[in-house]
Amino acid sequence: MREEAMIALQSLLTTALVGNFGFATAAQIDRRFKLWTEVDIQPALFIVQKAEDVRLQDRQPPVITMHLDLVLYIKSPADQITSSASVYNPILDALFIALNSTLAGELQTLSGTVYQCKIEGKIETDEGTQGDQGFVIIPLTIILLP
């Protein structure tokens, strides 16, 4: 259940990003979190599994909700004029398209491996207060199938 969901998520993100926005290879999308000082090629996206909620209902299978963060590292262009936001905004748009359905009532099921996968919550951004290094933390919720 859980591992199938994580594999499907990584596959979806790879399909959405590789070949676009500076993502040249699937190696730039990883489940092994690293600090930006340890990342050679940016942009880079890390899938961080944080927590789970389990709700039990009488005579029903448990409802398991996984909470993840997508951590995006980007470098600002060297021109000192272009902001980090101009680099990460198109990536955020692509992630929204891939993870949140644009059709009313349609859910992202990661190819049928989960009930629903969606971006949900406050997105944290840093537009370069760390010099040319920017990052975005995107909260993701996955509700597993019973």
N, C-alpha and C positions, 0 to 999 in steps of 0.2 A: 504494500500500500504506500508507505511513506517513500521508500526508495524509488518506486516506479514514478511517483509524483515528482520527485526531485530530478530524475533523469528526463522526464517529459518537459519540465520547466527549463532545464538547461538547453534542451534541444530547441524549444520554442525561441528562447532568447538568442541562441546562436543563429537560427534562421532569420530572425528579425534584424540582427545587427551586423553580422559578418558580411563584409563587402560594402558596408556603409559607415559613415560617421567616423572613419579612422580605425574601425575594427577590421584588421586584415586577416586575423586567424581566430579560430575557436579557442585558442589558448588564452586569449584576452578575456574570456568569460569562464570563471572558475568557481568551484565550491570551497576551495581552500583559501580562506581569508588571509590577506597580507596587508601590511602597512604600506602606504604609498611610497615610502622610502625603499621598499623591497621590490617595487614593481618597475621593470625595465621599460615596458611598452605601455603607453597610455593613448587613448582611453582604455580603461580596464573595468570590468564589472565582476563583482563577487556576490555570490548567493550565500547568505548567512542564515542558517537555521537557528532561531532564537528560543522559541518556547512553544508549548502546546497547551490547549485547553481541552478537557474531556468533560462532556456533559452526559450523564447517565439518565435514562428515562426508563420508567417501569416497562419491562417486557419489550424493550426496543434496543436495537444495537446502539452502542455509544456513538455520539457525534464528536469527532476529533477535528479540531481546528489548529492548523499549524500557523505560527507567526514567523515570518522571515523578514530580513532586510536585504534589499539589493543595494550594494555599496558601489557607487560609480566614482572612479577617479579620472580626472581630466587635467591636462595642462593648458594654461592659457597660451595663445599664440605669442610668439616673441616680439610682435610689433608694439607691445605696450599700449595699444589702443583698443583692441578687441577684448571684450570681457569674457570671463569663463562661462557666463550664462549663455552667450551666443554659441558656445561649443556644446554645452549640455542640454540646452532647450530642445534642439532637434532630436537628441537621443531620448529625452523624456517623452516627446511626442510619439516616437516610434514604440517605446515601451507601453504607453497608454493604448495605442492601437493594437498591439499584440496581446495585451493582458486584460483590457477592459472592452467588452463587446460594445460596438456602436449601435447595435440593433436592440430595441426595447425587448426585454424578456429573454434575450439570448445570454447564456453564461459561457465563460471560458472554462472548459473542462479538461484542458491539457490532453487532448485526444482521447477523452473518456476515462482518464485515470483518476480524476477527482470530481466531486460535485461542482466545486467552483474555485477559481483562482482569480484574485483581483487585487489591484492596488487600492489600499484602504488606510487612511490615516494621514498624519501630517508628514509632508516631505521636507526633510532638512537639507538646506543648501548652504554652501560656502563658496562665494563667488571670487575667492582669491585673497582672503585675509591672511592666508598662509603663503603669500608671495604669488608665484605663478601656478601654484598647486590649488586646484579646486576639487570639491567632492560633493556628491549628492547621496543622501540616504533615503531610499524609497521603501515604505512599509508595504508588505505583501501578506495577504491572508489566503490560505488554502484550506478549504473545507473538504475533508476526505469523504469518500463514499463509505456508507456503512458496510 
